[in-house]
Amino acid sequence: MRMAEIRVSRLRRIPVFLILGDLSTELVFNDYILLPDVSYGKIERKKVGITIMGPTERLLHRLGFKYMISLVIKDKSRFISLFRREVDDVLSTIGRLKNLDFIMISDDAAWYGGPLYPKWFIDGPYLEAHRQIAEKIRSVGSQAFLHADGNYGEHYRELSSIWDVLHPLDIYPRGSYIEFKEWVDRALSLKEIIESKIASGIPLELCNTKLVAEAVIYFLSRWKEEDIILSNFHPPMCGINIVKMFRELRRLGLS
């Protein structure tokens, strides 16, 4: 499989892992991801995993959102049949994987305002598929990670009982520094509800480069963690200059 190009910047206080390459163009991702295992500020080893597109997102790519929603409304049995086919494909893919520390499933089904699909689907087929997929991942000896764009609200508690790790990216918009601070506070509240089920860095790609240091300081002051990992799993967005970001961190003594 093609290895994603990975650049690692070892800062004194904040290890930064940047994966270059678009991870959203294929129905089954073929990029390995390396994440640091941080212990007392030192990276003891790298965790190796792979990302696979989940059944909801796969079906969306195949059908398009308009047609997919029309099936949800007008032909529920057909929709469920197609969805189950995608679930089976994901389970089959996982069954062929081995020697991975984690397998991350990317299965977007929501936006900032909540789920994009009806409650009967999220409470039923969606969560049941996630249970099967997470169990399959653990059966091959890997940790089960879920990355799902959007705000899942009341469903986070149930998702946390299914997955080893959640990535609650979109519980609040992060287009400005003020919004970012609100995102941090909401993520903190979510962390308290579902304990240690959250893995999240700081979404620096959506922060103004000049505010990177302030964002890091605010995050650390609220979460009170000794170590933090900043990661980017997409190409740089909004014209952010990663080199300038690192320089700003160093200038203010965070590197």
Phi, psi and omega in degrees: 000152181288130178275130176295144176287125186236127174247131182241124177250113179272101175270158183299322185249327186236108174287131182243123178247122181240122177256121182262138180126145182281118182264017187236018186258350184240149181292327172237115183295148176233029179256127171283148179238136175249126176240144180282145171257102189266129177224115180054042175081000181243141177272107183284322180199167176261138172269131183252129179214181180220150178253134178236135177290133183283172187296321181295315182289324177299314181295323177298318179294324182285319188262331191086148188295319184299311181291322180299315179293324178297324176292318179303321184276317191258334185218072186301318183296320177295316179300313181296322178298315178294321179296316181297326177298319178293321177301314180298322178296318179296315179299320179295319178298314180299322181297342180265359182262149177204164177060035176246138177292322180211156172235122181260126176260126177258112186218077182292132178212020184207173171228187183303328183275356180132188181300146178275347186243161183300156182300324181298327180285313181297313182291334184256264185303321183296305182293324179295319177298319179295322176299313181296318182293315180297319178296321178296319178300314180293331180291339177261012173085020181245158171281147183259111179255141173239123168249118181220114178299149176104172181255118184262002171047241184296346183274351182299321181297317179293318178298323181291336177281344182265315188259150176288324183219138174245152175237090185279073189292319193246040177287347177196146178301154182226036185281349178220168180295322178297315178295322179301316180298321177295322177299315179301314182296320180290322177296323178296317178298320179294321179300322180292328181286317186249020172057240191261027186269009186250133169236114182206140173258208178252126183286070187293337182295344180252008178256146174299134183307323182291343183257008183302311182298316179298323179295317179297314181298317180296316179301312182296322182292329181274318184274336177055047176259145178290319184239152179215146179243125175259127183222154178225118184257016178222165173301152179307134183253160172057026176072016181297138179260107184297322180298315178297325179298313179298319180299320180294320177298317180293318182301325183264014173079016179266357182252000000 
